[in-house]
């Protein structure tokens, strides 16, 4: 337990979660989510830059399947960014809560329990470190958080499994292009502001990059953007 709490992965997730919470609460109750929308919008734009730098460095364009994967994820990030312009504070807050708690719950329980309950791993080729314990407890934590955040509303429960799917898609992308940390490509751009932001989050080895931190939320917001357009 102590080793887990001292791990860089846990500290990074905790730091990012606290930062989002600090922005979420005043934005939700006082400013209708505008400060949070600005920050998340910038994060999504940086995530898009990360994604295309990874794709370009991996010679994505000659392979049609690679182009579809990179293009699909890019479209997801674009739709997520557009969603920030029209989504209200309640939906945005719920999306953030669902994404953050699902990610932290899956990581925490997966790290602590490992494969003690179920030896087989659910996604050995896409995300070999994920465990069934992490999946179940992560989704459960997300559902519980959404339930309390929305005072018992169930219409937002769909965000939790979608958030989990977003994390899997990002893992598929990184596995396909043999990339561990997408922030490596942002650091290589030598843009001072971006390097400082990445440094605050742990630098080259501290976390997976903005794309890794916002993968779950991106897919949730993209789906919400589609639902808002068709309903």
TAURJO-V342883 format. One record per residue. N is the residue number from 1. RES is the residue in three letters. OMEGA is omega in whole degrees, 0 to 359 (NA if undefined). Layout:
BEGIN
[[N & RES & OMEGA] [N & RES & OMEGA]]
END
This chain:
BEGIN
[[1 & UNK & 181] [2 & UNK & 179] [3 & UNK & 179] [4 & UNK & 182] [5 & UNK & 180] [6 & UNK & 183] [7 & UNK & 182] [8 & UNK & 180] [9 & UNK & 179] [10 & UNK & 181] [11 & UNK & 179] [12 & UNK & 179] [13 & UNK & 179] [14 & UNK & 180] [15 & UNK & 180] [16 & UNK & 180] [17 & UNK & 178] [18 & UNK & 179] [19 & UNK & 179] [20 & UNK & 179] [21 & UNK & 178] [22 & UNK & 179] [23 & UNK & 187] [24 & UNK & 187] [25 & UNK & 178] [26 & UNK & 179] [27 & UNK & 182] [28 & UNK & 187] [29 & UNK & 187] [30 & UNK & 191] [31 & UNK & 179] [32 & UNK & 172] [33 & UNK & 185] [34 & UNK & 178] [35 & UNK & 180] [36 & UNK & 179] [37 & UNK & 181] [38 & UNK & 182] [39 & UNK & 180] [40 & UNK & 177] [41 & UNK & 177] [42 & UNK & 179] [43 & UNK & 179] [44 & UNK & 178] [45 & UNK & 177] [46 & UNK & 178] [47 & UNK & 178] [48 & UNK & 177] [49 & UNK & 177] [50 & UNK & 184] [51 & UNK & 183] [52 & UNK & 172] [53 & UNK & 176] [54 & UNK & 182] [55 & UNK & 182] [56 & UNK & 180] [57 & UNK & 181] [58 & UNK & 180] [59 & UNK & 186] [60 & UNK & 195] [61 & UNK & 179] [62 & UNK & 183] [63 & UNK & 183] [64 & UNK & 179] [65 & UNK & 177] [66 & UNK & 181] [67 & UNK & 178] [68 & UNK & 181] [69 & UNK & 180] [70 & UNK & 180] [71 & UNK & 179] [72 & UNK & 178] [73 & UNK & 176] [74 & UNK & 178] [75 & UNK & 177] [76 & UNK & 179] [77 & UNK & 179] [78 & UNK & 179] [79 & UNK & 178] [80 & UNK & 179] [81 & UNK & 179] [82 & UNK & 180] [83 & UNK & 180] [84 & UNK & 182] [85 & UNK & 187] [86 & UNK & 184] [87 & UNK & 179] [88 & UNK & 188] [89 & UNK & 181] [90 & UNK & 180] [91 & UNK & 180] [92 & UNK & 179] [93 & UNK & 180] [94 & UNK & 179] [95 & UNK & 179] [96 & UNK & 180] [97 & UNK & 181] [98 & UNK & 183] [99 & UNK & 184] [100 & UNK & 184] [101 & UNK & 178] [102 & UNK & 180] [103 & UNK & 182] [104 & UNK & 180] [105 & UNK & 180] [106 & UNK & 181] [107 & UNK & 185] [108 & UNK & 183] [109 & UNK & 176] [110 & UNK & 180] [111 & UNK & 184] [112 & UNK & 183] [113 & UNK & 182] [114 & UNK & 178] [115 & UNK & 182] [116 & UNK & 182] [117 & UNK & 180] [118 & UNK & 186] [119 & UNK & 182] [120 & UNK & 177] [121 & UNK & 188] [122 & UNK & 186] [123 & UNK & 187] [124 & UNK & 181] [125 & UNK & 182] [126 & UNK & 182] [127 & UNK & 188] [128 & UNK & 181] [129 & UNK & 181] [130 & UNK & 179] [131 & UNK & 176] [132 & UNK & 179] [133 & UNK & 179] [134 & UNK & 180] [135 & UNK & 184] [136 & UNK & 183] [137 & UNK & 177] [138 & UNK & 178] [139 & UNK & 178] [140 & UNK & 179] [141 & UNK & 179] [142 & UNK & 179] [143 & UNK & 181] [144 & UNK & 180] [145 & UNK & 179] [146 & UNK & 180] [147 & UNK & 181] [148 & UNK & 181] [149 & UNK & 183] [150 & UNK & 181] [151 & UNK & 173] [152 & UNK & 177] [153 & UNK & 181] [154 & UNK & 185] [155 & UNK & 178] [156 & UNK & 182] [157 & UNK & 181] [158 & UNK & 182] [159 & UNK & 185] [160 & UNK & 178] [161 & UNK & 177] [162 & UNK & 177] [163 & UNK & 178] [164 & UNK & 178] [165 & UNK & 178] [166 & UNK & 177] [167 & UNK & 179] [168 & UNK & 179] [169 & UNK & 179] [170 & UNK & 177] [171 & UNK & 177] [172 & UNK & 179] [173 & UNK & 181] [174 & UNK & 179] [175 & UNK & 181] [176 & UNK & 183] [177 & UNK & 175] [178 & UNK & 182] [179 & UNK & 177] [180 & UNK & 183] [181 & UNK & 180] [182 & UNK & 179] [183 & UNK & 175] [184 & UNK & 185] [185 & UNK & 174] [186 & UNK & 180] [187 & UNK & 181] [188 & UNK & 179] [189 & UNK & 178] [190 & UNK & 175] [191 & UNK & 189] [192 & UNK & 184] [193 & UNK & 181] [194 & UNK & 179] [195 & UNK & 179] [196 & UNK & 179] [197 & UNK & 179] [198 & UNK & 178] [199 & UNK & 178] [200 & UNK & 181] [201 & UNK & 177] [202 & UNK & 176] [203 & UNK & 188] [204 & UNK & 184] [205 & UNK & 185] [206 & UNK & 181] [207 & UNK & 186] [208 & UNK & 182] [209 & UNK & 180] [210 & UNK & 179] [211 & UNK & 179] [212 & UNK & 181] [213 & UNK & 186] [214 & UNK & 183] [215 & UNK & 181] [216 & UNK & 181] [217 & UNK & 182] [218 & UNK & 181] [219 & UNK & 178] [220 & UNK & 181] [221 & UNK & 178] [222 & UNK & 177] [223 & UNK & 178] [224 & UNK & 178] [225 & UNK & 178] [226 & UNK & 180] [227 & UNK & 179] [228 & UNK & 183] [229 & UNK & 187] [230 & UNK & 183] [231 & UNK & NA]]
END
